[in-house]
Amino acid sequence: MDKHDIEKIGVREFRSELPKYLYGETPVEVLRHGHTVGFYFPVKQGSKSADIAALQAVAAQFEYLLSQKGISEDDIVREFHRMCEADRTNQRKDLDK
């Protein structure tokens, strides 16, 4: 497996094999009915500098994953703003009730 490879598994398998993924080294894309619902990037515990190095490795894997899926940082920011606006709209609706 390439350092950027991400194993794709279903929610049920992720749940039933959780220790394998928690203590493993392979990033996992979790699917539900064929749709991505999340990602798990294992990080080994260690010193602060080891934690920073692990997080940098995760960031590189995530950046690679985004490029493979054709998603830019701008796309993420736009989606984040859209979700925030939808949340504010829902909060206003709740206040009006």
CYANA upper distance limits for C-alpha pairs under 8 A (distance plus 0.5 A):
  1 MET  CA      5 ASP  CA      6.49
  3 LYS  CA     61 GLN  CA      8.34
  4 HIS  CA     61 GLN  CA      5.97
  4 HIS  CA     64 TYR  CA      7.38
  4 HIS  CA     65 LEU  CA      8.12
  5 ASP  CA     26 THR  CA      8.24
  5 ASP  CA     27 PRO  CA      7.89
  6 ILE  CA     26 THR  CA      7.12
  6 ILE  CA     27 PRO  CA      5.51
  6 ILE  CA     28 VAL  CA      5.76
  6 ILE  CA     29 GLU  CA      6.79
  7 GLU  CA     26 THR  CA      7.45
  7 GLU  CA     27 PRO  CA      6.82
  7 GLU  CA     28 VAL  CA      5.28
  7 GLU  CA     29 GLU  CA      6.52
  8 LYS  CA     28 VAL  CA      6.34
  8 LYS  CA     29 GLU  CA      5.25
  8 LYS  CA     30 VAL  CA      6.54
  8 LYS  CA     31 LEU  CA      7.43
  9 ILE  CA     13 GLU  CA      6.91
  9 ILE  CA     14 PHE  CA      7.03
  9 ILE  CA     28 VAL  CA      7.55
  9 ILE  CA     29 GLU  CA      6.86
  9 ILE  CA     30 VAL  CA      5.76
  9 ILE  CA     31 LEU  CA      6.42
 10 GLY  CA     14 PHE  CA      6.69
 10 GLY  CA     30 VAL  CA      6.04
 10 GLY  CA     31 LEU  CA      5.18
 10 GLY  CA     32 ARG  CA      6.29
 10 GLY  CA     33 HIS  CA      8.26
 10 GLY  CA     34 GLY  CA      8.40
 11 VAL  CA     15 ARG  CA      6.62
 11 VAL  CA     30 VAL  CA      6.35
 11 VAL  CA     31 LEU  CA      6.44
 11 VAL  CA     32 ARG  CA      6.36
 12 ARG  CA     16 SER  CA      6.62
 13 GLU  CA     17 GLU  CA      6.28
 13 GLU  CA     18 LEU  CA      8.45
 14 PHE  CA     18 LEU  CA      5.99
 14 PHE  CA     21 TYR  CA      7.94
 14 PHE  CA     30 VAL  CA      7.58
 17 GLU  CA     21 TYR  CA      7.22
 18 LEU  CA     22 LEU  CA      6.48
 19 PRO  CA     23 TYR  CA      6.48
 20 LYS  CA     24 GLY  CA      6.19
 21 TYR  CA     25 GLU  CA      7.96
 21 TYR  CA     26 THR  CA      7.89
 21 TYR  CA     28 VAL  CA      8.25
 21 TYR  CA     42 PRO  CA      7.90
 22 LEU  CA     42 PRO  CA      6.79
 23 TYR  CA     42 PRO  CA      7.79
 24 GLY  CA     42 PRO  CA      7.29
 25 GLU  CA     42 PRO  CA      6.35
 25 GLU  CA     43 VAL  CA      8.18
 26 THR  CA     41 PHE  CA      7.77
 26 THR  CA     42 PRO  CA      7.43
 27 PRO  CA     39 PHE  CA      7.85
 27 PRO  CA     40 TYR  CA      6.19
 27 PRO  CA     41 PHE  CA      5.06
 27 PRO  CA     42 PRO  CA      6.74
 28 VAL  CA     39 PHE  CA      6.12
 28 VAL  CA     40 TYR  CA      5.57
 28 VAL  CA     41 PHE  CA      7.03
 29 GLU  CA     36 THR  CA      7.24
 29 GLU  CA     37 VAL  CA      8.36
 29 GLU  CA     38 GLY  CA      6.57
 29 GLU  CA     39 PHE  CA      5.05
 29 GLU  CA     40 TYR  CA      7.02
 30 VAL  CA     36 THR  CA      6.31
 30 VAL  CA     37 VAL  CA      6.29
 30 VAL  CA     38 GLY  CA      5.73
 30 VAL  CA     39 PHE  CA      6.31
 30 VAL  CA     40 TYR  CA      8.13
 31 LEU  CA     35 HIS  CA      5.59
 31 LEU  CA     36 THR  CA      4.91
 31 LEU  CA     37 VAL  CA      6.06
 31 LEU  CA     38 GLY  CA      7.74
 32 ARG  CA     36 THR  CA      6.89
 32 ARG  CA     37 VAL  CA      6.87
 41 PHE  CA     58 VAL  CA      6.88
 43 VAL  CA     51 ASP  CA      8.09
 43 VAL  CA     54 ALA  CA      6.35
 43 VAL  CA     55 LEU  CA      7.80
 43 VAL  CA     58 VAL  CA      8.44
 44 LYS  CA     51 ASP  CA      7.97
 44 LYS  CA     54 ALA  CA      7.61
 45 GLN  CA     50 ALA  CA      8.06
 45 GLN  CA     51 ASP  CA      7.08
 46 GLY  CA     50 ALA  CA      5.96
 46 GLY  CA     51 ASP  CA      6.54
 47 SER  CA     51 ASP  CA      6.60
 48 LYS  CA     52 ILE  CA      6.71
 49 SER  CA     53 ALA  CA      6.69
 50 ALA  CA     54 ALA  CA      6.58
 51 ASP  CA     55 LEU  CA      6.63
 52 ILE  CA     56 GLN  CA      6.61
 53 ALA  CA     57 ALA  CA      6.75
 54 ALA  CA     58 VAL  CA      6.78
 55 LEU  CA     59 ALA  CA      6.60
 56 GLN  CA     60 ALA  CA      6.73
 57 ALA  CA     61 GLN  CA      6.75
 58 VAL  CA     62 PHE  CA      6.56
 59 ALA  CA     63 GLU  CA      6.54
 60 ALA  CA     64 TYR  CA      6.66
 61 GLN  CA     65 LEU  CA      6.63
 62 PHE  CA     66 LEU  CA      6.67
 63 GLU  CA     67 SER  CA      6.79
 64 TYR  CA     68 GLN  CA      6.72
 65 LEU  CA     69 LYS  CA      6.83
 66 LEU  CA     70 GLY  CA      6.56
 66 LEU  CA     71 ILE  CA      5.48
 66 LEU  CA     72 SER  CA      7.22
 67 SER  CA     71 ILE  CA      6.37
 67 SER  CA     72 SER  CA      7.56
 71 ILE  CA     75 ASP  CA      6.66
 71 ILE  CA     76 ILE  CA      7.94
 72 SER  CA     76 ILE  CA      7.09
 73 GLU  CA     77 VAL  CA      6.76
 74 ASP  CA     78 ARG  CA      6.58
 75 ASP  CA     79 GLU  CA      6.65
 76 ILE  CA     80 PHE  CA      6.55
 77 VAL  CA     81 HIS  CA      6.72
 78 ARG  CA     82 ARG  CA      6.62
 79 GLU  CA     83 MET  CA      6.58
 80 PHE  CA     84 CYS  CA      6.66
 81 HIS  CA     85 GLU  CA      6.63
 82 ARG  CA     86 ALA  CA      6.67
 83 MET  CA     87 ASP  CA      6.57
 84 CYS  CA     88 ARG  CA      6.68
 85 GLU  CA     89 THR  CA      6.61
 86 ALA  CA     90 ASN  CA      6.67
 87 ASP  CA     91 GLN  CA      6.65
 88 ARG  CA     92 ARG  CA      6.70
 89 THR  CA     93 LYS  CA      6.76
 90 ASN  CA     94 ASP  CA      6.71
 91 GLN  CA     95 LEU  CA      6.80
 92 ARG  CA     96 ASP  CA      6.78
 93 LYS  CA     97 LYS  CA      7.12
